[in-house]
Amino acid sequence: MKEELRAYVKGELERYRLAVEGYIIETCEERAAGVPAELFESMEYSLRAGGKRLRPALCLAAAKRAGVDEEKAMPMALGLEMLHTATLIHDDLPCMDDDDMRRGKPSNHAKFGETLALLAGDALFVQSLEFPMAKLKDIAPANVLRAMHIFAKAIGPSGVCGGQVLDIDAAKAKDEPDYVRRIAKLKTGALIQAAVLTGAALGGADEASLSRYADYAAHLGSAFQIVDDILDVTSTAEELGKTPGKDERDGKVTHVTVYGLERAREMAARESEAAKAALAGILPEDDFLVLLPEYLVHRTK
């Protein structure tokens, strides 16, 4: 990727990140209304812990390309980030990955205790649905309903929750070579796909466009997870913001443990190219969404 294109993608991601974090602060008082102080502190601790804000960025970018102002789509984008944060809180729990570090800080249960962390994750799950439904008032109701259905499905048993179940049952991977691909499709890919599709749906994108966006996001999500698995064995704790090498030590199934490092890198590159190809003819070659897969494949954290 040419340096000017890389700088453009990096700048857009930073612009989206700042916009989302500004909206988190702007809506803090509203979201805290009626919530016990200790619960909201735990929720907000993880929601404000940083990160790339990739999922809201994808939602806002897709919404803009479907004709919706980013400001109007922001509640949906925040809902996606709430949901993603909830999954991270639960993923770190002792009954799951048992990780005491997340985004360079103590994970939620390490700071607030397991019980409050579990409830904070539950609360963010629910608020991720409640908040967008209450705030998306300037968009056609049919489009909002469609977007929320896409989002809710991504959360459920055929999405994130299903992927987490597969992730904790590593024994099956010995008999199923593509098991790790199934995990990535549900645990990571479902929410990345929902981010793109909810944004497009808010703008009333037609079925043909949604199908192309779905294909794009599926390959993007796959590439993103493969690179995550690679970084787990090649990056430092400072770069990752979490404990490196933990997947292998815990016997977890990853693209690296199943396919090896070099093949995993090849797979990530192929998935990136497939994501770009899915948008051919819909968006210009220098569009942010078209350039994003290659940029993310070469990330270091």
Residue pairs with C-beta under 8 A, 6 or more apart in sequence:
1 9
1 291
1 294
1 295
1 298
5 286
5 291
6 295
8 286
8 288
8 291
9 288
9 291
9 292
9 295
10 295
12 57
12 61
12 288
13 52
13 53
13 54
13 57
16 53
16 56
16 57
16 60
16 61
17 52
17 53
17 57
19 60
19 70
19 74
20 53
20 56
20 57
20 60
20 74
20 77
20 78
20 81
21 48
21 53
23 74
23 77
23 78
24 47
24 48
24 78
24 81
27 78
27 131
28 44
31 40
31 127
31 131
32 40
32 44
35 43
35 123
38 112
38 116
39 116
39 119
39 120
39 123
41 112
42 108
42 111
42 112
42 116
42 117
42 119
42 120
43 120
43 123
43 124
43 127
45 108
45 111
45 112
45 120
46 85
46 88
46 89
46 102
46 108
46 120
46 124
47 81
47 82
47 85
47 124
49 85
49 102
49 103
49 105
50 103
50 104
50 241
51 103
53 81
54 192
54 195
54 224
54 296
55 77
55 80
55 81
55 84
55 191
55 192
55 195
56 74
56 77
56 78
56 80
56 81
56 195
57 77
58 192
58 195
58 196
58 199
58 217
58 289
59 73
59 76
59 77
59 80
59 195
59 196
59 198
59 199
60 70
60 73
60 74
60 77
60 199
61 199
61 288
61 289
62 195
62 196
62 197
62 198
62 199
62 200
62 203
62 213
62 289
63 69
63 70
63 72
63 73
63 76
63 199
63 200
63 202
63 203
64 70
64 73
64 199
65 199
65 200
65 203
65 283
65 287
65 289
66 199
66 200
66 201
66 202
66 203
66 204
66 205
66 209
67 203
67 204
68 139
68 199
68 202
68 203
72 136
72 138
72 139
72 202
73 139
73 199
73 202
75 131
75 132
75 134
75 135
75 136
76 132
76 136
76 147
76 151
76 198
76 199
76 202
77 199
78 131
78 132
79 128
79 129
79 131
79 132
79 151
80 128
80 151
80 191
80 194
80 195
80 198
82 124
82 125
82 127
82 128
82 131
83 124
83 125
83 128
83 151
83 154
83 155
83 160
83 191
84 191
85 124
86 120
86 121
86 122
86 124
86 125
86 128
87 121
87 160
87 164
87 191
88 102
89 107
89 108
89 109
89 117
89 118
89 120
89 121
89 124
90 96
90 118
90 121
90 164
91 97
91 99
91 164
92 98
92 99
92 100
92 102
92 107
92 108
92 109
92 110
92 117
93 109
93 114
93 117
93 118
94 109
94 114
96 164
96 168
97 246
97 250
97 252
98 250
99 107
99 242
99 243
99 246
100 106
100 107
100 109
100 110
100 243
101 107
101 110
101 237
101 241
101 242
101 243
102 108
102 241
102 242
103 241
103 242
104 238
104 241
104 242
105 111
105 241
107 117
108 116
108 117
108 120
108 121
109 116
109 117
109 118
112 120
125 155
128 151
128 155
129 148
129 151
129 152
129 155
132 144
132 147
132 148
132 151
133 144
133 148
136 144
136 147
136 202
139 202
140 204
142 204
143 201
143 202
143 203
143 204
144 202
146 201
147 197
147 198
147 199
147 201
147 202
148 198
150 194
150 197
150 198
150 201
151 194
151 198
153 159
153 194
154 160
154 190
154 191
154 193
154 194
155 161
156 162
158 186
158 190
159 186
159 190
159 191
159 194
160 186
160 187
160 190
160 191
162 186
163 182
163 183
163 184
163 185
163 186
163 187
163 188
163 190
164 187
166 172
166 179
166 182
166 183
166 186
166 187
167 183
167 187
167 252
167 253
170 251
170 252
170 253
172 179
173 179
173 180
173 253
173 258
176 182
177 258
179 253
179 258
180 253
180 254
180 255
180 257
180 258
181 222
183 253
184 221
184 222
184 225
184 226
184 255
185 218
185 221
185 222
187 225
188 221
188 224
188 225
188 228
189 217
189 218
189 221
189 222
189 225
190 221
191 221
192 217
192 220
192 221
192 224
193 214
193 217
193 218
193 221
195 217
196 213
196 214
196 216
196 217
196 220
196 289
197 210
197 213
197 214
197 217
200 209
200 210
200 213
201 210
205 213
209 282
212 278
212 279
212 282
213 278
213 279
215 274
215 278
216 275
216 278
216 279
216 289
217 275
219 271
219 272
219 274
219 275
219 278
219 293
220 271
220 272
220 275
220 292
220 293
220 296
222 267
222 271
223 268
223 271
223 272
223 275
223 293
223 296
223 297
224 296
225 255
226 255
226 264
226 267
226 268
226 271
227 268
227 296
227 297
227 299
229 247
229 254
229 255
229 256
229 264
230 255
230 256
230 261
230 264
230 265
230 268
231 239
231 240
231 244
231 299
231 300
231 301
232 240
232 244
232 245
232 246
232 247
232 248
232 254
232 256
233 244
233 245
233 247
233 248
233 256
233 261
234 261
235 244
235 300
235 301
236 244
237 243
237 244
239 300
239 301
240 301
241 301
246 252
247 254
247 256
247 257
248 254
248 256
248 257
255 264
255 267
256 264
259 267
268 297
269 297
271 293
272 293
272 294
272 296
272 297
273 293
275 293
276 290
276 293
276 294
279 287
279 289
279 290
283 289
283 290
284 290
